[in-house]
Amino acid sequence: MAGGISLHAVDVASGVPAAGMRVEIFALQGATARSIAQGVLGANGALDHAVVTGTGVQAGVHEAHFHLGDWWRERGAAQAAYFQEVAVFRFNVVNLQEHYHLPLKFTAWGFALFRGA
């Protein structure tokens, strides 16, 4: 896959994709954040949006926001049953011909974000 940004999230404690999790991607320019994608993750835990093929993506600093707290609450979790509200991943798009895959692996108490393949 050439160009673009893809997001994927999995609750690794239960082994299920984070279907329905709200996510956003912003392009940062100084103190200004411009939304380039927003939506909810599909049944496979991935974002289905034109940004995946590069639409709206420019070189520079970006942030992906994974709304974990909302996701837990929508599943009936009590506030004391989870720790994070939003996982923010700030990253730099250097080469517009490369694809930036950003997987989130999480539990109620922690998470890992990285650039995947």
C-alpha positions as CSV (number, residue, x, y, z in Angstrom):
1,M,0.0,0.0,0.0
2,A,1.5,3.3,-1.0
3,G,0.9,6.6,0.8
4,G,-1.8,7.3,3.5
5,I,-2.4,6.7,7.2
6,S,-4.2,3.7,8.6
7,L,-5.4,3.1,12.2
8,H,-6.1,-0.2,13.8
9,A,-6.9,-1.0,17.5
10,V,-7.2,-4.3,19.4
11,D,-8.1,-4.9,23.0
12,V,-5.4,-7.5,23.7
13,A,-6.8,-8.5,27.1
14,S,-9.9,-9.9,25.5
15,G,-8.5,-10.5,22.0
16,V,-11.1,-8.4,20.1
17,P,-10.8,-5.6,17.6
18,A,-12.0,-2.2,19.0
19,A,-15.0,-2.0,16.7
20,G,-16.9,1.2,17.3
21,M,-14.0,3.1,18.8
22,R,-14.0,6.8,17.8
23,V,-10.7,8.0,16.3
24,E,-9.4,11.2,14.8
25,I,-6.4,12.2,12.8
26,F,-5.1,15.8,12.8
27,A,-2.4,17.6,10.8
28,L,-0.5,20.0,13.1
29,Q,0.8,23.3,11.9
30,G,2.2,25.2,14.9
31,A,-0.5,25.6,17.4
32,T,-3.2,24.8,14.8
33,A,-4.7,21.3,14.5
34,R,-6.6,20.6,11.2
35,S,-8.8,17.5,11.2
36,I,-8.0,15.2,8.2
37,A,-10.0,12.2,9.3
38,Q,-12.5,11.1,11.9
39,G,-14.7,8.1,12.3
40,V,-15.3,4.9,14.2
41,L,-13.3,1.7,13.7
42,G,-15.0,-1.1,11.8
43,A,-15.7,-4.7,12.9
44,N,-12.0,-5.5,12.0
45,G,-10.8,-2.7,14.3
46,A,-9.6,-0.6,11.4
47,L,-10.6,2.9,10.1
48,D,-12.3,2.9,6.7
49,H,-11.6,6.4,5.5
50,A,-10.0,8.0,2.4
51,V,-7.0,9.1,4.5
52,V,-5.9,5.4,4.2
53,T,-5.1,6.0,0.5
54,G,-3.5,9.4,1.1
55,T,-6.4,11.8,0.7
56,G,-5.7,14.9,2.7
57,V,-2.3,13.7,3.9
58,Q,0.6,16.2,3.7
59,A,4.2,16.0,5.0
60,G,4.6,17.2,8.6
61,V,3.5,16.4,12.1
62,H,0.2,14.6,12.8
63,E,-1.7,13.3,15.7
64,A,-4.0,10.3,15.9
65,H,-6.5,10.3,18.8
66,F,-8.0,7.0,20.0
67,H,-10.9,7.6,22.3
68,L,-10.5,4.7,24.8
69,G,-12.6,6.1,27.6
70,D,-15.7,6.5,25.4
71,W,-15.1,3.0,24.1
72,W,-15.0,1.5,27.6
73,R,-18.1,3.4,28.7
74,E,-20.1,2.3,25.7
75,R,-19.4,-1.3,26.8
76,G,-20.7,-0.6,30.3
77,A,-17.4,-0.4,32.1
78,A,-17.4,1.5,35.4
79,Q,-15.0,4.5,35.6
80,A,-12.8,2.5,38.0
81,A,-12.5,-0.4,35.5
82,Y,-10.2,1.5,33.1
83,F,-7.5,4.1,33.2
84,Q,-7.1,6.0,29.9
85,E,-9.4,8.5,28.3
86,V,-7.6,9.3,25.0
87,A,-4.4,7.7,23.6
88,V,-2.6,10.4,21.5
89,F,0.0,9.3,19.0
90,R,2.1,12.3,17.6
91,F,4.1,11.3,14.5
92,N,5.9,12.8,11.6
93,V,4.9,12.1,7.9
94,V,8.1,12.5,6.0
95,N,7.6,10.6,2.7
96,L,4.2,10.8,1.1
97,Q,4.9,7.7,-0.9
98,E,5.2,5.6,2.3
99,H,2.2,4.2,4.2
100,Y,2.0,5.0,7.9
101,H,0.1,2.2,9.7
102,L,-0.5,3.0,13.3
103,P,-1.7,0.0,15.4
104,L,-2.9,0.5,19.0
105,K,-2.7,-2.5,21.3
106,F,-4.5,-1.8,24.6
107,T,-6.0,-3.1,27.8
108,A,-8.0,-1.2,30.5
109,W,-4.7,-0.2,32.1
110,G,-2.2,0.5,29.4
111,F,-1.5,0.7,25.7
112,A,1.2,0.5,23.1
113,L,1.4,2.6,19.9
114,F,3.9,2.0,17.1
115,R,4.4,2.3,13.4
116,G,3.4,-1.0,12.0
117,A,4.0,-2.6,8.6
